[in-house]
C-alpha cells in the first residue's frame, strides 16, 4: 500500500472515530433524558394509582360527635341544646346497613335539668337512618326518630318522644345538629 493510501485510510479512520466519540455522548444524553422522562412518568402513574386507592378506601369505624338543638320538651323554652356521641358499631359502609349507637345529653332550660338518651340507629341508606332509644335520667320514657344527613356535617331529625302513657301520647319534636366525623 502506498503512503498516500495509508494516510487516507488513517485519516478516514480518525474522522470516523472522532465522529463516533463526539456523537455517542449526545446519543447517550438523549437516552438518559428519555429514561428520566420515562421514569418520571412511571412515578406519576404510580402516585395517581395510590391516590385512587386511597379514595376508594372506606373508613369503616368512625365516630360522630355532634351538637344538637331540639324543641323537646314543651316547657316554654324555644329550643334546648345538647351533645351526642355516635359510634359506628357494625356493618360495612358499602352495604349501608350500618348499626350505630348514640349517647345524647340534652339540657332542658325551662326545667333546669338534663335528659339523657341511649339509642340504637339503623342506617340502611347512605344518608337516611332510623333509631329508637330509652331515656336514662327519668324525664321521658323513650324516643323513636328518623334522620336525614343532607351533608356530612349536618343532620335533621323528626323525633317522637314519649314522656308517659301510650305510644299515641308521644310528642313530635324536630331536631337538628352539626356533627364531626372522625
KAQUICOR-V440023 format. One record per pair of residues at least 12 apart in sequence whose C-alpha atoms are under 8 Angstrom apart, sorted by the first residue. I is the first residue (numbers start at 0). J is the second residue. Records with the same first field share a line. If there is no record, write none. Layout:
I: J / J
//
This chain:
57: 92
58: 92
59: 87 / 91 / 92
60: 86 / 87 / 88
61: 86 / 87 / 180 / 181
62: 84 / 85 / 86 / 87 / 180 / 181
63: 83 / 84 / 85 / 86 / 178 / 179 / 180 / 181
64: 82 / 83 / 84 / 85 / 178 / 179 / 180
65: 82 / 83 / 84 / 176 / 177 / 178 / 179
66: 80 / 81 / 82 / 83 / 176 / 177 / 178
67: 80 / 81 / 82 / 83 / 105 / 174 / 175 / 176 / 177
68: 80 / 81 / 174 / 175 / 176
69: 172 / 173 / 174 / 175
70: 172 / 173 / 174
71: 107 / 160 / 172
72: 107
74: 109 / 110
75: 109
76: 108 / 109
79: 105 / 106 / 107 / 108
80: 105 / 106 / 107
81: 103 / 104 / 105 / 106
82: 103 / 104 / 105
83: 101 / 102 / 103 / 104
84: 101 / 102 / 103
85: 99 / 100 / 101 / 102
86: 99 / 100 / 101
87: 99 / 100
88: 100
94: 123
95: 122 / 123 / 124 / 125
96: 121 / 122 / 123 / 124
97: 121 / 122 / 123
98: 119 / 120 / 121 / 122
99: 119 / 120 / 121 / 122
100: 117 / 118 / 119 / 120
101: 116 / 117 / 118 / 119 / 120
102: 115 / 116 / 117 / 118
103: 115 / 116 / 117
104: 116
113: 136 / 138
114: 134 / 135 / 136 / 137 / 138 / 139
115: 134 / 135 / 136
116: 132 / 133 / 134 / 135 / 141
117: 132 / 133 / 134 / 135
118: 130 / 131 / 132 / 133
119: 131 / 132
126: 147 / 148 / 149
127: 145 / 146 / 147 / 148
128: 145 / 146 / 147
129: 143 / 144 / 145 / 146
130: 143 / 144 / 145
131: 143 / 144
138: 162
139: 160 / 161 / 162 / 163
140: 160 / 161 / 162 / 163
141: 160 / 161 / 162
142: 158 / 159 / 160 / 161
143: 158 / 159 / 160
144: 156 / 157 / 158 / 159
145: 157 / 158
151: 178 / 180
152: 177 / 178 / 179 / 180
153: 175 / 176 / 177 / 178
154: 175 / 176 / 177 / 178
155: 173 / 174 / 175 / 176
156: 173 / 174 / 175
157: 171 / 172 / 173 / 174
158: 170 / 171 / 172 / 173 / 174
159: 171 / 172
160: 172
//
